[in-house]
């Protein structure tokens, strides 16, 4: 099939349904993921569509379109697990780490539960999902019951992030050893982007509070531009992605970030929580923004009081 014919079919699909996913188009047209992405690039340059994470939409809606957590959690699961496995290797004993909201950082939180090797970690997060996960994990894993977890508080977004002035003020008062940061899109010019203006400001606060910034993002984020930029690629110390990232994108990213780490999704262990890696039990006595987590109870307590290491 000629490229022009294929692109006409893609455009017909987008106009008919209002959007189209890369995964669906590859199956329907019988071509590779990269072929579809090149077609979308050509259509986007012509102004006929707008690219969003995982596909395309009609012009005008895209940059502010924010998929919900449940929708995003079904995408690129193997890649996210491989990225989480590699990211967990960067967590050191006694460190204070930040976890921004997102499905890839959620996969990292899953990795950190119940794996021996890194005591005394304090986790600061603006993710409702991560807190719920850690609470249930502490109930299931006796070794993690005294974890120190700080929830920022704030206004909830469709992706279950807590954002806004309360979240920003909390984060700016802290000093993190390493931040694990997700994003909606990565672009060599726009940098890291999100469709949510308030979340962009909260992410900026996270970046400013961290000694080291580690971005965790699968290859489908490349080339996607959200409504608002919140960090340049030059501000990223480490970017962890999967082996689906094309060579030309790897070269562009490697020129701007401190270190590019490629996780092999096909070689990932079956379950990350059984791997004897460095990431391990979470300890401390912190409280959540709206209740204690250390003893498995969610009450109306104060913001976490876990000790944080100086920047």
N, C-alpha and C positions, 0 to 999 in steps of 0.2 A: 504493500500500500504506500502510495506517495505521501510525503509529509503534508502537502497542502490538503489532500483528501482527509488524512487523519486529523489534522487541525480543524477542518470544517466539522467533522463529527464531534470532536471535543467541544467546540463552540456551540454546536446544536444541543449537546447534553447540558452544558452550563446554562444556556438560555432557557431550556425546557424545565430544568429542575431548580434553577437558581444557584446551584453549586455542583461540584463534582470532586470526587476523591481520586487521588493518584492510584490507589490500590484497585479501585473499581474500574478505572480507565485501562489499566494494564491488562486486567482480565478480559474486559470487553473487546479491546482492540488487538490483543495477543502480541503486545510488544513489551519491552523492558521498562522498568521504573525510570531509568535515565532518559529513555526516548520520550516518555510522557512529559517529564520535567522540562526537556528541551522544547517540546511543543508548547508547553505552558509559558515558557520564557518568551517564545516568539509571539504568542498571542497577547501576552502582557505588554510587550514592547509596542505592539500595534494598538494598544489601548482597548482591546476587545474584552479582556478579562482582568481580574486582579488576583494575584496569588495570595493564598493564605496557608496556614500550617496544614500540610497534608493534602492540598488540592487547590481549587480555584473557585471564585465566586464572580458574580456580575460586578462591573465597576461601580464604586460608590459605597459598598457595604463593608469591604474587607478589613481595612486596617483597624477598625473598632470592633470587629467580630471576635468574641471571646468564647470558645467552646467550654462547656462545663467539665468538671473533673472526671466524671464517669465516662464521658465521651472520649477524652484524651487518654484515659487509662487503658483503653482497649487497643491503642495504637502502639506499634513498635515495641512490644513487650520484651522480646528477647534482647533487643538493643539496649533498652533501659536497664534490664537486669545486668547485662555485661558492663555497662557504664557504672552502675552502682557498685559492682564487684571491684572495679578498678579504683573508684573513688574511696571506698572503705579502707584501702591500703594507705591512704594519706592521713587517716585519723590517728593521732598520737595520744598516749596515756596522759591524763590530767589536763587535756586541752579544752578550750572553750570554742565550740564550733557553731556556726550559723547554718540553718537549713531554710532556704526560702520555700515558698509554696510551689507545688508543681508535682507532676506524676513521676518525674525522674528523681527528684529529691525524696519523694515518698518511697521509691524503690530503694534508695540508699538507707532510709530509716528502717525499712524491712531488713536490710542486710545487717544493720547494727544490732538488732535484737538477738540476744542469746548466743552470740559468737564470742568465745573467750579470747582475751588478749589485750584489751584496751580499757583499763579501769579508770575511774574518776573523770569521765567525760561530762561536760556540761553542754547541753544543746539549747540554743535559742532559736525559736521558730515562729513564723507568722502563719503557719499552716494548721488549720483545724484538723485536717486528716492525719497529719503526722502526730499530733497530740493524742488523738483517739487511738492511733496505732500503738504508740508507746504505752498508753494506759493499759490497753488490752494485752500488750506484750509483757508488761510488768506483772499482770495477773497470772499469765501462763508461765513465765520464766522467773523463778524465785531469785535468781542471781541478778536480776535487773530492777528489783523493787525499790532500791534506794537511788535510782537515777535522778540526776538534777536536770530538770527540763523547765525552760522559761517560755511561756506563751506571751506574745507581745500585746495582745488585745488589739482592738481596732474594728473597722467596718468590714463585713464579709463580702467577698466578690463571688461571681459565678464559679470561679475555679477554687473556691474555699480558701482563699488567702485573706488574712486580716491586714487591712491597709488604713491609711489616713493618719491624721495628726497624732492620735494616741500611739499607734504602732511606730511612727517615725520618731517620736520623742523617746520612747523606750529604747529603741535600737541605737539612737545617737548617744545614749548615756552609757553604752556598753563598749567593751573592747574584746574583739574576737580574734582568736589565733588563725582560724581559717573559715571562710565562708564557702558553702556549697550552694551555687546559684543556678536556678533554672531560668529559661527564657522562652518567649514565644517565637522569636526569630533571630537569626544571625546574618549580618550583611557586612561586607568589607568596608562600606562607607557609613551606613547607619549604625553599625555596631550591634549591641544587644537591644532588642525592642520588645514591647508589650502592647497589647491593645487597650490597656487600662491605665489612664493617667495617674490615678492615685497609687496604683501598684508600682508604677515607674518611680515615683518619689520614694516609696518605701524601699524599693530595691536599691536606689541611690544611697539611702541611709545605711543599708546593709553593706554596700561596697565601701563606704567611707569608714565604717566601724571595724573593718577586717584588715588584719595584717597581710593575709594571703587570700586571693580570690580565685576560686576554682569553679568554672562553669561546667555543668553537666547537661549535655544536650545531644539528642540523637541526630543523625544526618539529615532528617527531613526538615530540621529548623533552618538549614542553610538556604539562603536566598529568600526567606520569608521576612517581610518588614511589617511590623506592627505600627500602631498609631504613634507611639512615643519611644524615643531612645532613652536608655538610662545608663549606659556605660559604653565607652569605646573599647575595641578589642585590645588596645594597648594597656588597658587597666587590668587585663586578665593575666594572672600568673600561670594558671594551668587550665586548659580546655580539654575535657574528656568527651569524646564522641565515639561512634562505632565505625566499623569498617565499611559501612555503606557510603561514607563520604567520598565523593569522587576525587581523583588525584589533583585536579586543578584547584579545587576548593581547599584541599589540604595545604597546598603550597601558599595560597593566599592567607590562610589562617596562621600558618607557622611563621610567616613573616611579621605578624603583628602581635601574637600572644607570646608569653614567656616560654611555654612548653605546650606542645600538642600531644595528647595521649590518645591512641586509637585502640579501643576495646574490641576484641574479636567476639562478636555475638554468636557465631556458630560454634565456638569452642567453649562457651560458658558452661559451668557445671550445672547439673539438672536443677538443684535448689541451692541458692546462695547461702541460706542459713545453715547448711551443713558443711560448708567449706571452712577449713581451719585457718582462715586468714587472720590478719592483725586486728580487724575491727572486733570489738568485744563488749562485755557487759558494761552497762551504763550505771554509774554510781553517783551519789551525792545526796543532798537533802533539799533540793529546790522545790519551789511551789509554782503553780501555774498562775497566769494572769487572773483567772477567775476560779481558782481552787487548787488544792494540793494534788500533785501527781505522785509524789514519792511513795505514798502508802496506798496507792490505787484508788483514792477517793477524789471525786470532783466536787468541791464545795464552793464557798465564796471567799476563799482566802486572798492573800495579797499576791502581788507580782513576785515572781521567783526570787529567792534570796540566795541561790547557789553562788558560790565564789567563782569569779571569772578571772582568768589570767590576764595580766596587763598586756597591752599591745606592744 
